[in-house]
Amino acid sequence: EKLVKSVIENVGKSCFWLIFCSMYENDKNQMHIANNLAIILQHVSTSTLATRCVVEMLGSNMELQEEKVTSKEIKIFVQMINNSKMNANYLNLLRATCNCNGEGVDGNQGLVVEHFMEKKSKLTIHLE
């Protein structure tokens, strides 16, 4: 059972490494890969390479931000933050959806606010 788990982990790492190499500084490939962004996001909690893939796509490709990041992806980010008790990695990924190359992404910023307001009681920090 340990061997099978190890093989699966290695295959996963290899797949994300291949994805990362194919998208690095390549906007066209990023657009194709972003069609499956929700699938990649499901692996962020267990794969640093999945996180690097998302950061690479979001951090440098405004077209991708505007066309491929939807309410579905924003909701996934908010759920990850909710489930992780404010993990900094998830907050950074969420922040990346609101900013690309130093410019704000208005549509995504609005979606972030909408999804945070849906879960406001769970995601806000209360100071007493």
C-alpha positions as a printed Julia matrix, in Angstrom:
128×3 Matrix{Float64}:
   0.0    0.0     0.0
   2.88   2.4     0.78
   4.47   1.57   -2.56
   1.27   2.35   -4.44
   0.88   5.66   -2.59
   4.5    6.56   -3.39
   4.05   5.74   -7.08
   0.88   7.84   -7.25
   2.63  10.78   -5.58
   5.55  10.55   -8.0
   3.25  10.39  -11.01
   1.38  13.44   -9.69
   4.62  15.38   -9.21
   5.76  14.46  -12.7
   2.47  15.58  -14.2
   2.53  18.94  -12.45
   6.18  19.43  -13.37
   5.31  18.83  -17.03
   2.38  21.24  -16.78
   4.55  23.88  -15.12
   7.31  23.58  -17.72
   4.84  23.8   -20.58
   3.17  26.94  -19.22
   6.15  28.85  -17.84
   6.19  32.27  -19.51
   3.88  30.92  -22.24
   0.55  32.74  -22.25
  -0.95  30.59  -25.01
  -0.32  27.33  -23.12
  -1.56  28.94  -19.92
  -4.87  29.72  -21.62
  -5.29  26.07  -22.64
  -4.3   24.75  -19.22
  -6.63  27.24  -17.51
  -9.58  25.39  -19.03
  -8.91  22.88  -16.23
  -8.0   25.38  -13.52
 -10.56  23.95  -11.09
  -8.87  20.54  -11.32
  -5.45  22.04  -10.6
  -6.92  23.94   -7.65
  -8.07  20.67   -6.11
  -4.4   19.66   -5.78
  -3.08  22.91   -4.27
  -3.44  21.6    -0.72
  -1.16  18.62   -1.43
   1.15  19.8    -4.21
   3.47  22.78   -4.16
   3.89  22.35   -7.92
   0.13  22.76   -8.4
   0.4   25.99   -6.41
   3.32  27.15   -8.57
   1.26  26.44  -11.69
  -1.61  28.57  -10.45
   0.65  31.41   -9.34
   2.45  31.39  -12.7
  -0.83  31.61  -14.59
  -2.5   34.22  -12.42
   0.52  36.4   -11.81
   1.37  37.2   -15.39
  -1.61  36.65  -17.69
  -4.32  39.31  -17.56
  -6.25  37.72  -20.44
  -6.43  34.49  -18.45
  -7.58  36.37  -15.36
 -10.37  38.09  -17.27
 -11.54  35.13  -19.37
 -10.81  31.95  -17.41
 -11.13  32.81  -13.74
 -14.82  32.55  -12.96
 -17.04  32.52   -9.94
 -16.39  28.76   -9.69
 -12.63  29.24   -9.18
 -13.08  32.15   -6.77
 -15.5   30.03   -4.75
 -12.89  27.25   -4.57
 -10.32  29.73   -3.2
 -12.75  30.99   -0.58
 -13.65  27.42    0.44
  -9.95  26.54    0.78
  -9.45  29.54    3.06
 -12.54  28.63    5.06
 -11.41  25.01    5.48
  -7.8   25.87    6.34
  -8.37  28.58    8.93
  -6.69  31.34    6.9
  -3.67  29.5     5.49
  -1.3   32.13    4.06
  -0.75  30.15    0.84
  -4.46  30.22    0.07
  -4.7   33.9     0.89
  -1.81  34.57   -1.5
  -3.53  32.58   -4.25
  -6.76  34.49   -3.66
  -4.83  37.76   -3.75
  -3.29  36.72   -7.06
  -6.77  36.47   -8.58
  -7.31  40.15   -7.79
  -4.0   41.45   -9.16
  -2.02  40.74  -12.32
   1.31  42.41  -13.03
   0.47  45.14  -10.51
  -2.93  45.91  -12.05
  -6.24  45.19  -10.37
  -8.63  42.68  -11.92
 -11.96  44.38  -11.23
 -14.25  41.46  -12.12
 -12.37  39.05   -9.88
 -12.23  41.56   -7.03
 -16.02  41.83   -7.14
 -16.39  38.04   -7.14
 -14.07  37.73   -4.15
 -16.19  40.2    -2.19
 -19.4   38.36   -3.15
 -18.08  34.98   -2.03
 -16.58  36.35    1.18
 -19.88  37.99    2.05
 -21.7   34.65    1.6
 -19.51  33.13    4.31
 -18.75  36.28    6.26
 -19.47  34.8     9.68
 -16.97  31.99    9.09
 -14.25  34.04    7.4
 -14.06  37.18    9.46
 -11.78  37.64   12.42
 -13.45  39.1    15.48
 -11.36  41.17   17.87
 -12.6   41.77   21.36
